[in-house]
Amino acid sequence: MKSLNKIFFYSLVVIINLLNFAELHAETGAGFDLNQVMKVSLLITIVFIAFLMWLTIVYSEKNDFEGELIKAPFKKFLKWLSRSVPIEQEKDIMFDHDFDGIRELDNRIPPWFSFLFYGSIAFAIIYMIVFHVVGDGNVQQNEYNAEVQQAAFERELLIKSGAFINEETVTLADDAATISEGKEIFTKNCVACHANDGGGGVGPNLTDDYWIHGGGIKNIFKTIKYGVPSKGMISWQSQLDPSKMRAVASYVITLHGTKPAAPKEPQGTIWKEEENKTN
C-alpha cells in the first residue's frame, strides 16, 4: 500500500507541474502575463494541499490503512464503465445453446463503447455544422490564405528593413530623405578618404567619370559592402545595414559632375551607365 501511495503522490505532483507548464505556455502564446500564471499556480497549490489534508483525515480518523476508502470510488466507476458481470454470476446470463461445448454470455454493451459510438455521432454532427454549415469547409485553404497574408506582411517588414537589398537587387534612391541620410553617413565615415565634397584624397575622386571598381548603384553598393582591403578600404556590411549602404551609394552618385575644391586626378576607366546597361 505504501508503494501505491508513493506512485499516486508522485503522479499528482507530475500532473500539477504539467498543468502549470500548460498554463504558462498558453499565456506565453497570447502575451505573457506573470500575474495570471501566479494566480493559477497558487490555486493549484491550494487544491493540492487540501487534497493532502483530506488524505490525512482518511488515513488517521477512518483507519483506512489499506486505502480501501480511497480506491472504492474508482472501483465503482470502473465497474460501472464496463458493467461486467462477476465470474460467479455468469451462469445467470449464459445462453442455453452451445457450439461444440462453447457457451455464450448475454453481456450488455459496455457503457464506454456506447459513449464512444454516440460520441462519434455527436462529433460528426458538430463538425458538419461548424465546418460545412456555419463555415465554408475550406479549413486548409483558409489556413493557407492566412499564412500567405502573414508571409506577405513579414516580407513587407523585411523589405522596409533592407534585408532584401544586396548588390544584385539594389536600386537608386532619389528621395530627399534617403539622400540626406546617405550624406550624413558619408560625412561621418567617408570624408577622411574621399574629402567632404567627394574630390578624393587617400581614396579616389567620386565626382568624375572614372571608376576603379565600376560605377552605377550596384557597383558602388558592392564596393561599400565588401570594401577594398588591398587599398585600405574596409568592408562596411558589419557596421551599416543594407538600407544605409544603399543610401550612401545613392548619395555618392549625386556627387557625379559636381566641382570639388581640389579634385584628385582620374583613376580607373570611364564608366557610362547607358553603355553598361546596353551590354
C-alpha positions in Angstrom: 0.0 0.0 0.0 2.9 2.3 0.7 4.3 1.9 -2.8 0.8 2.6 -4.2 0.6 5.8 -2.2 4.0 6.9 -3.4 3.1 6.3 -7.0 -0.2 8.2 -6.5 1.6 11.1 -4.8 4.3 11.4 -7.5 1.7 11.2 -10.2 -0.2 14.0 -8.7 2.9 16.1 -8.4 3.7 15.5 -12.1 0.1 16.4 -13.2 0.3 19.6 -11.2 3.5 20.6 -12.8 2.2 19.8 -16.3 -0.9 21.9 -15.6 1.4 24.8 -14.5 3.5 24.4 -17.7 0.4 24.3 -19.9 -0.9 27.4 -18.4 2.5 29.1 -18.7 2.7 28.1 -22.3 -0.8 29.3 -23.1 -0.1 32.6 -21.5 3.2 33.0 -23.3 1.5 32.4 -26.7 -1.1 35.1 -26.2 1.2 37.6 -24.4 3.0 36.6 -21.2 1.0 37.5 -18.0 3.0 36.6 -14.9 0.3 37.6 -12.5 -2.2 35.3 -14.2 0.3 32.4 -14.1 0.9 33.0 -10.4 -2.8 33.0 -9.6 -3.3 29.7 -11.4 -0.2 28.2 -9.7 -1.5 29.4 -6.3 -4.9 27.9 -6.9 -3.5 24.5 -7.9 -1.2 24.5 -4.9 -4.2 25.2 -2.6 -6.1 22.4 -4.1 -3.1 20.1 -3.7 -2.7 21.0 0.0 -6.5 20.5 0.6 -6.3 17.1 -1.0 -3.3 16.1 1.1 -5.2 17.2 4.2 -8.2 15.1 3.2 -5.9 12.1 2.7 -4.5 12.7 6.2 -8.0 12.6 7.7 -9.0 9.5 5.8 -5.9 7.6 6.9 -6.0 8.7 10.5 -9.6 9.0 11.5 -11.1 6.3 9.3 -8.3 3.8 10.0 -8.2 3.1 6.3 -4.6 1.9 6.3 -5.2 -0.2 3.1 -6.7 2.7 1.2 -10.0 0.9 0.5 -12.0 4.1 1.1 -9.8 5.9 -1.5 -10.0 3.1 -4.0 -13.7 2.4 -3.6 -15.0 5.3 -5.9 -12.5 4.3 -8.6 -13.5 0.6 -8.4 -17.2 1.6 -8.6 -16.5 3.8 -11.6 -14.6 1.1 -13.5 -17.3 -1.4 -12.7 -20.0 1.0 -14.0 -17.9 1.9 -17.0 -17.7 -1.7 -18.2 -20.8 -3.2 -16.3 -19.1 -6.5 -16.4 -20.8 -9.4 -14.6 -18.7 -11.1 -11.9 -17.5 -14.6 -12.8 -19.5 -16.1 -10.1 -22.7 -14.7 -11.6 -22.0 -15.6 -15.2 -24.4 -18.5 -15.1 -27.3 -16.1 -14.8 -26.5 -14.5 -18.2 -25.5 -17.7 -20.0 -27.5 -18.8 -23.1 -28.9 -22.3 -23.1 -27.4 -23.2 -26.5 -23.8 -24.1 -27.1 -21.5 -24.6 -30.0 -19.1 -27.5 -29.6 -19.2 -27.0 -25.9 -18.7 -23.2 -26.1 -21.4 -21.3 -24.2 -22.3 -17.7 -25.0 -22.8 -15.0 -22.4 -25.5 -12.4 -22.8 -23.4 -9.4 -21.8 -24.6 -5.9 -22.2 -22.8 -3.5 -24.4 -20.3 -1.7 -22.1 -21.1 2.0 -21.5 -17.6 3.0 -22.7 -18.4 1.6 -26.1 -21.7 3.3 -26.2 -20.1 6.6 -25.2 -17.5 6.2 -28.0 -20.2 5.3 -30.6 -22.7 8.1 -29.7 -19.8 10.5 -29.1 -18.6 9.9 -32.6 -22.1 10.6 -34.0 -22.3 13.8 -31.9 -18.8 14.9 -33.0 -19.7 14.3 -36.7 -22.8 16.4 -36.4 -20.9 19.2 -34.6 -18.1 19.0 -37.2 -20.6 19.2 -40.1 -22.3 22.3 -38.6 -19.2 24.1 -37.7 -17.2 23.4 -40.9 -19.8 22.9 -43.5 -22.9 24.8 -42.4 -21.7 27.8 -40.4 -18.3 27.7 -42.0 -17.3 27.1 -45.6 -15.4 23.9 -45.0 -12.2 25.1 -46.7 -10.2 24.8 -43.5 -6.9 24.1 -45.1 -7.5 26.8 -47.8 -8.3 29.4 -45.1 -5.2 28.4 -43.1 -3.2 28.7 -46.3 -4.6 32.2 -47.1 -3.9 33.3 -43.5 -0.3 32.1 -43.8 0.1 33.8 -47.2 -1.1 37.1 -45.7 1.2 36.7 -42.7 4.1 35.9 -45.1 3.3 39.0 -47.2 3.2 41.1 -44.1 6.6 39.8 -42.9 8.0 40.3 -46.3 7.0 43.9 -46.3 8.7 44.3 -42.9 11.9 42.7 -44.3 11.8 45.0 -47.4 11.5 48.1 -45.2 14.4 46.9 -43.0 16.5 46.4 -46.1 17.0 42.7 -45.6 16.4 42.0 -49.4 18.8 44.7 -50.6 22.1 43.4 -52.0 24.4 44.2 -54.9 22.1 42.4 -57.3 18.8 43.9 -56.2 19.8 47.4 -55.0 18.1 50.3 -56.8 19.0 54.0 -56.9 17.1 56.1 -54.3 16.2 59.6 -55.4 14.0 60.8 -52.4 15.4 63.6 -50.3 15.2 61.7 -47.0 17.4 58.8 -48.3 19.9 61.1 -49.9 20.1 63.2 -46.8 20.7 60.0 -44.7 23.4 59.0 -47.2 25.1 62.3 -47.0 25.1 62.2 -43.2 26.7 58.7 -43.2 29.2 59.8 -45.9 30.2 62.9 -43.8 30.7 60.8 -40.7 32.6 57.9 -42.2 34.0 58.7 -45.7 35.3 62.2 -45.8 38.7 61.2 -44.4 39.5 59.3 -47.6 37.3 60.9 -50.2 37.0 64.5 -48.9 33.9 66.3 -47.9 33.0 67.2 -51.4 33.9 63.8 -52.9 37.0 65.1 -54.6 39.2 62.4 -53.3 42.3 62.2 -51.1 43.6 58.8 -50.0 40.6 57.4 -51.9 39.7 58.2 -55.5 37.7 61.1 -56.8 34.0 60.3 -56.8 32.8 63.2 -59.0 34.4 62.4 -62.3 33.6 59.7 -65.0 36.4 57.4 -63.9 35.8 54.4 -61.7 38.3 51.8 -60.5 35.7 49.2 -59.5 32.8 50.3 -61.7 30.2 53.0 -61.4 26.5 52.7 -61.0 24.4 51.9 -58.0 25.2 48.2 -58.0 29.0 48.5 -58.2 29.2 51.3 -55.7 26.9 49.4 -53.3 29.2 46.3 -53.7 32.3 48.4 -53.1 30.8 49.8 -49.9 29.6 46.4 -48.7 32.8 44.4 -49.3 35.3 47.2 -49.2 38.7 47.1 -51.0 41.1 45.6 -48.4 44.1 45.8 -50.7 43.6 49.6 -51.0 42.8 50.1 -47.3 39.0 50.5 -47.6 37.2 48.4 -45.0 34.0 46.4 -45.5 31.1 48.3 -44.1 28.5 45.5 -44.1 29.2 44.8 -40.4 28.6 48.4 -39.5 25.9 49.6 -41.9 22.7 47.7 -42.7 21.7 47.3 -46.4 19.3 50.2 -46.4 22.1 52.6 -45.1 24.6 51.3 -47.6 22.0 52.0 -50.3 21.6 55.5 -49.0 25.4 56.1 -49.1 25.7 54.7 -52.6 22.8 56.8 -53.8 24.4 59.9 -52.3 27.8 59.1 -53.9 26.0 59.1 -57.3 24.6 62.6 -56.7 28.3 63.8 -56.4 28.9 62.9 -60.1 29.5 66.0 -62.2 30.0 68.4 -59.2 33.0 70.6 -58.9 35.2 69.7 -55.9 37.6 72.2 -54.5 40.7 70.0 -55.1 39.8 67.1 -57.3 42.2 64.2 -57.5 43.4 63.0 -60.8 41.2 60.4 -62.6 41.7 56.8 -61.7 40.4 53.7 -63.4 38.3 53.7 -66.5 35.4 55.7 -67.8 32.0 54.4 -66.8 28.9 55.2 -68.7 25.7 53.9 -67.2 23.9 53.8 -70.5 26.6 51.8 -72.2 26.8 49.2 -69.4 23.0 48.8 -69.4 23.2 48.0 -73.1 26.0 45.5 -72.6 
